[in-house]
């Protein structure tokens, strides 16, 4: 039997934190970094990382076997935890509640990293007021093949628009392919009102740079950079400042000054480079709390959009249907109101093929490349936005589905739907069990994933 590796005990501001399996590789592909390396990274940028999570309930996204393995979400605070870690009780759209951790100091930060929390996922509220966010989050999520230069351009457009709304944005790289712009606001508005303001912002930026940006929720309708307004819905979280992302180069979601945006590259910011940057220039977001802004002008814009006939935008699938929301179904599957009334109207259906299903995103992407090699003529006709890479919500984790939209491929050249390669949908088994218990065909209706599990952030895609 292999001898268990000794724990490393760190003394952090008078508190002891045990780092178990300190030499376990958490990054092993491009960057080599152990669990202890990850803990030390977070301690080196602790003032900045804590600024993003302090006094906020936090969802634990745990990579217990490192960045290359599957993660799972844990909302409820572990029962065995230090007495100096506090918790608050959150309620969710499902009606359930959970006691979540609140991390206020460097020792608590090191403790959750030891649990395998490579990323940090705080809610946009403070522990003293869990129903009124103090942060509006602008998530710029580029579609497949979208140039990084376009992301930067859209970010600068967001900055200009926010200033017109008397708001200040604080930019950071997402640590993946996108960018985040956080806006500190007065905690006067509900989650629904903050999301409504985010919808108005997303639509406005889409109108200003229509060739580069989109506020369309359904991926088959998007193009360019998607402004994900739903990151402001209650129960949604995104990675916070100085979060490490589970990419081969151990990339970091890094706060920036606006003057850095035109020349920044996301690959420049990793656990190897960010500590030096932090030591030299400090935290570009250090002044974020000084002047919270008002949503009044954004909400006025939302009212104007609504008066002109723009209804509510689609919500995430695990939320109840909202008043004024359009039918929550992808356009390729939508049925018109006339059909509901008994008529048989014309219906435009997007020619979508499912190419791959896998818990492993790299395996799914490899399946896409095999499909392209098999059908090179059809593949050559696909636009950037015709490849849809979806991070799907599972019971306690996410998985990847890849589809292609053949709208630009002539019918005579369209390949048939084949068995996806790979075809490892991790929800298929429990959906079949549920269907058999309820005597319903598994393909027709299945339960939603556990409502205790947040959907994946789009920047994970």
N, C-alpha and C positions, 0 to 999 in steps of 0.2 A: 504494500500500500504506500502510495506516494506521501511523503511527509508534507503536512500543510505548511504553506508559506507563512512566515511570521508577519504579523501586522506591523505597520508603521504608526507610531503614536506621535501626533503633532500637538504642540502646545500653541494655541492661538488666542492671544489676548486673555490668558488665564484659564482657558477652557481646553480640555483634552479631546481630540478627535482621533479615533482609530481609523486608519485606512487599511482595510483588509485586502489581501492579494495585491500589494502595491506595485509589483512588477508585472502584473497581468497586462498584456498589450491591448490597448483600447483602439489604437490606430496601427495598422500593420502593413498597409499596402504601399503608399507613397511616403507619408510621414510615419516615422516610428515613434510612438508615444505610449507610455504605460498609464495605468490609472493614477499613480502617484504624480507623474508628469502633468496630467490633466488637473489634479488638485492644485499643484503648485502654480500652474498657469492661472487658475482662477484667483488664487491668493495674490498673485502679482498684479492683478487688475481689480482687486476686490472693491475699492471705492467706486469704480465705474459700474461694475457688475451689480453691486448692491443698490446703486441708484436706480437701476431698472426694476428691481424686485422687492426692495425694502418696503415693509408694511403692506405688502400685497399677498393675497392667497396665491399659491403656486401649484400648478399641476406637475406631477413628477412624470417625466417621460424617460423611462429607464432602459438603458442599453447595457444590460447586465453582462453580456458577452462581447461588448465592444461595438465600435461603430459599424463593423461589417455585418453584424447579426441583427436580427429582428428586435425592434423595441416594443415596449408596451406602455400604456398610459396608466397611471395610478393617481386617482383624485384624492382618495382618502389617505390621511396621514398614517404612517406606520404606527402600530400600537406600541412597539418598542422604540422609543426615541428619547433623547436627552430631556431632562426636565426643563431646561432653559429654552427649548423650542416651543413656541406657542402655536395655536391653531385658531381658525375661525370657521363658522358653519355657513356654507353657501347653499342657496337653493337654485335649482336648475329649471329650464323650461319643461322638463318632464314631470316636475312636481317633487322630485326627490331632493335630498339634501346630502351634503358630504362635509366632513370636517377636514379642512385642508390646512397644510402647513403654511406658516408665515415665517420667512427668513429675514432676520434683521441685522445679522452681523457675519463676519468672515468665518467664524466657527460653524455657524449654521450652513453657510454656503459650502464649506468643505464637507460637511456631513452629508448633504444631499448629493454632492458629486460622488462621494464614496458609494452611494446607492446605485450609481450608474447613470446619473443625470448628466449626460454630455451637454444637452441643451437646457436652457432655462425658460419656462413657460408661465409667466405671471398673468393674472387677470388685470384688466385696466381699472381696478378700483382699489381703494385703501380699506384697511380692515375696519376703520371707524364708520364707513358708509359703503356698504356692499351693493347698493342699488343705484348709485350715481357715479358713473365713470369720471375719472379726471384726465382721461387721455382718449383722443380720437386717433385711430391708427389707419394710415394710408399704406396699403400693401400693393406694391407694384410687382405684378407677377407676369413675366414675359412668357409668351407661348413658345413652343418648340421652334428653334431656328431663329428667333428674334435676336437682333444684334444688341450687344451691351450698350452701344452708342445710343440706341433708341430708348433704352431704359433711362439713361442719364438725361436725355432730352425731355422725356416725360416727367422725370423728377423735377427738373428746373421749371417746367410748366406748372407743376403742382405748387412749387414755391411761390411763383408769381401769382397764381390764383389765390392761395392762402393769404398773401399780403393784401390782396384786394378785399378779402373778407375780414381784414383786421386780425389775422391769426398768424402765428409764427410756426413754421415747420422745422423739425430737427431731423436731418437725414442720417441714415445708416445703411450700409450694405445689409442685405438679408443673410449673408453668409452662404447663399446658394447662387441663384442666377438673377435675383431681383434686388429691389431696394425697399426700404421702409421709410416713411416720413411720419414721425410721431408729433402730435400737437397737444400740448398741455392745455387743458380747459378747466374752467370752474366746475366743480362737482354739483351742478344745478339741474342737470338733465338726466332723464332715465336712459336705459340702454336703447329702448326703442327710438327715442329722440336723437340720440347720438348716431345710431345707425341711419336714421332718416337724413341727418345732415351729411353722413358719408355717402349716401346714395346720390344726393344733390351734387356733392363735390365730384364724384366719379363721372356723373353724366356731363357736368360742365367741362371737365378736362377732356373727356371724349369728344365734345363738340369743338373744343379749341384746337386739338390736334387729331382729327378723325382718322388720318392715315396711320397714326402711330399707336393710338390708345383706344381702349374699348371698356365699356361698363357692362357688357352683356354677360349674364351669369352662365348660360349654357355654352359649353366649350365649342360646340359645332357652329355657334354664331360669332365667336370671338375672333379677333385678329390683333396682332401686335401685343402691346402691354395691357394686361387686364388690371383694372383698379378694383381690388376685391373689397367692396364695401361691407361684405358679410363678416369680415374679421372684427367688426364692431358689434355683432350680435352677442347677446349674453351667452356665456359658456364657451366662447371662442377665445383662443389664445394664440399668440405668435411668439417666436423666440425674441428675447429681449437683448438689450445692449451687452456686447462682449460674450454672447453665447457662442459656444463652439458648435459647428455643424458636423454631422456624421458623413463627411466627404473624405476622400483619400488624402487630401492635403491638410486636413484639420483646419478648415477655413473658419473664420470668425465673423460674426455679425458686428460690424465695427462702426461706431459713431464717427461722423465726418463733419467738417466745416463745409458750408455751401461752396466756398471757393475751391474746394478739393474735388467737387463732383465732376467737372469736365475732363479731368485727367485720371480719375481713380480707376483701378482695376480690382475686382473682388478677390482675385488670386493673390494680391499683394498682402492680404490680411489673414494671417494664420496664427496658431498658437506659438509659432517660432518668432514671428515678427511683431505682433501686437504688444507684448510686454515692453519692448524697447520703445515703441511709439508712445505708449502710455506714460512711461517714465520721462520721456523727453518733452511731450507737448500736453500731457494731462488729458482730461476728458472733454472733448468738444461739446458734450451735452451737459456740462456742469451747471450751466445757468438755466436749465429747462424749467425748474420750479419757480423761478423768480416772478414770472408774469403770466399766469394762466389767462387764457382768452375766453371770449364769448362765442357761442354758436348762433347767436340771434340772426346774423346776416345769412349764414348758411341755411337756417331754417326758413327764412323768408324766401330764399331761392327755391327751397323744396316746395313751399306753398305755391309759388309761381309755376313750377313744373306741373304740379298736380292740377292747378287751374287750367292748364293748357292740355290736360288729358293724359299726362304721364302718371300712371298708377304706381303702386308699390312694386319694387323689383323683387324677384324670387328670393326666398329665404333658404337656408340650408335644409336638407331633407328631413332632419330629425326634429325640426320645429313644427309646432301646430300651424295649420293654415291661418294666415293673417287676413284681416279685413282689408279689402282693396287689392289683395295680391292676385296677380295673374295666375292662370292654371299652372300648377307646379309639375310640369312635364316637359321634357325636352321637345323642341319644335319638330324633330323627326318623328315623334310619337304622338304629337298633339292631335286632339279631335276638336273640331270647331263647334261652336255653340249650336249651329244648325244641325249637326249630326246628333247632338244630345237631344234635340227636339224631335228627332225621328227622320230628318232628311238625310240625304246622302250627298254631301258637298264634295267638291274636288279636294284632294288632300295631297300636299307636297311632302314627300318623305325623303329625308336625306339618305343617300346610299351609303350606309355605314357598315363596315366590316370590323368584327372583333379579331384582333391579330394575336394578342397574348394576354394571359392572366398569370400573375405570379406574385408571391410574397417578396420575391427578390427583384428589385427594379432593374438591375443589370441583366438578369436573365430575360426579363420581358423585353428590354431594349435589344438584346441579342436576337430574340425571336422576330422583332420588327426588321432587323437587318436581313435575316434569312428570307422573310417575305419579300423584301425589296429585291433580293437577288433572284428569287423565283419569278417575280413579275416586274422585270426592269422597265418595261414600256409604261405600265400603269404607274409605277413608282416615280418615273421621270416627270409625270404630269401633275403630281401632287403639289399643291401650294404649301407653304410653311404651316399655315393654320389648318391644313387637312389632316395632320397627324395629332391625335388627341391622346395625351398621356394623363390618365386619371389616377389620383391617389384615392383609393376606395376605402371606405370605412368598414372595418371588421369588428369583431366582438371586443377585442382588446388591443388591436393593432391595426395597421393599415396595410394595403397591398396594392399592386399596380395593375391597371388594365390599360391596354393600348388598342385604340381603334384608328381606322383611317376613313376619311370621308372621300368618296369617289366622285364628288360633284363635278370635278374638272376632268374626269376620265370619260370618254365616250362609251356609251353602253356596250358597244361591241368589244371594247377592250377591258371591261370590268371583270376582275377575277371573282370567282364565286366565294361565298362564305364557307370556309373550311374549319376544321377543328383547330382552335387556337393553339399556337406553339410558342411557349409552353401553355398548358391549360390547367394551372394549379390555383383555382379559385378557392381560398381557404374557407369561404363561407358556404360552399356548396353542400357539405355534409350536414351542417346544422340546419340549413334551409330545408333539406330533404327530410330531416327528422321532424322539423316543425310541420312541414306539409303533410307528412304521413299521419301525424297526430291529429291534424285538423282536417284530414281528408280533402286537401286542396292541392292541385298540381303545383309542384315546386316552382315551375316556370311562371305561374300566374301571380301568386302573392306569397310573400315571405316576410317574416318579422324584420323590423329594423334592427340594426346592431344595438347592443347595450347602450342605453341612454346615459350611462355613466362614462362613456368613452367619447372624448371630443373628436371632431373630425380633424383630419390632418390639415395643416396650413398649406395653402397653395404653393408657397415658396418652397415646400418640400418636393415639389414635382420637378 
